[in-house]
Amino acid sequence: MSFIQALIDSKGEEILEDWLATHHADGLTRRDLFSDAQGRQHAKTFFLALQSTLNRGADIDAFNLASDAWADVRAALAEVTRERVKRGVAPAEIAGFFLLLKYPLFDRLGAGAGTEEFSVVEQVSRLTRMIDAIAVQAMSLCIEERDRIIERQRTEMLEISTPVVDLWERVIAVPLVGTLDSVRAQEVMENTLGAIVDREADIVIVDITGVPTIDTEVAHHLLRTAAAIRLMGAECIISGISPRIAQTMVHLGVSTNGVTTRASLRAAVHDAFQRVGLTVVNAKA
């Protein structure tokens, strides 16, 4: 057993407490995101995994975090990192959380000075290599977890940004707001076609009043959506085409032949109601 392994085994509780103290001194306890008890549990989960891995004979001199011998450390590292990312801890703070483990270990290396075949420089080098690799892995896991969260949020935003509204029996509307790129246009088509089947719609109003501008690709997506709606046996009305968008479509040479368009949602609703045999009457008349 190396000196570092023996040190962590014999002084584990003491090292853990000092590590937690450095977190407090460096402002990494983050009481705004979790309690002291939760922060302690994060540190303890990782430290106990490191301690048990070294006790099972993992070789710190030939340290390789990717090897099977360090699987428990990787698992604990992933658990702690992901939990802290979910709570909103920044990547730099997560790396710092693990890097601070160096200092309580460095402070105790002097205990081995004077013994044969002991070099403080070598021990510091081994510890630095191990802890730095752990911090780099934590950063990598942090980025992966944040990417997953961003992708999930993006998917959720797409789902709620293309709502289908029941206006009346057999009449539905798809109001669009914001930038309409090709990915979102595809989402609009899928949601609309699904709603036609689920709600047995005869008229679909695609309202783009809230879309500030469109390009050729998006215009063609809208026309393909209208064509797909007709193939499903329903009629499509595209409403809310602003003067700016109308000019853009003419300039781009986008033809709307075969597609019913209306300047406003109000006009589109009036048209849709007439097509299904409904009449809107002013109650005050």
Disulfide bonds with the S-S distance in Angstrom:
none
